[in-house]
Amino acid sequence: MESVGRYLRTERELRKISLEEIAQSTRIPLRSLQWIEEDRFDRLPGEVFVRGFLRAYAKALGLTSDEVIRRYESMAASSNKPPESTSMQRLTVDPSPSSRFGLALAVVLLMVLFTLAISVVMRPRQRGTSIELSVWTNPLSLPLAPPV
């Protein structure tokens, strides 16, 4: 049985469809389609993407996607390794001391800002204006002083 990539390339060439046309109709990057035809599935983002790309490619050629996926699975099983991509392995983050220091500094800064905000909101209201100044009197209504 020929490989999935070779099978898809043969079917595409029989239909006289360019790889660029497939890329445009499926919205799969051209480089990814080239990797599929070269059976370089380890270069693709991950297992889910591989299967999705194969289904879309098969549909664009008018093939049944089940046949293409079956060919892919048998090829992956015969290679005695899981079809999982190496480019999307789990990322383990080892926090370095500098990143922990930055995080601690950010937390302290947020605490200071939070404390300042609470102190502004909770500050008691002061009445800076005296009562006498708050009563308005019309200067024209005051009696005039007698001339001296």
ABEGO torsion letter per residue (X at the ends): XBBAAAAAAAAAAAAGBBAAAAAAAAGBBAAAAAAAAAGBAAABAEAAAAAAAAAAAAAAAGBBAAAAAAAAAAAAAAAGBBABBAAABBBBBBBBAAAAAAAAAAAAAAAAAAAAAAAAAABBBBBABBAAAABBBBAAABBBBBBX
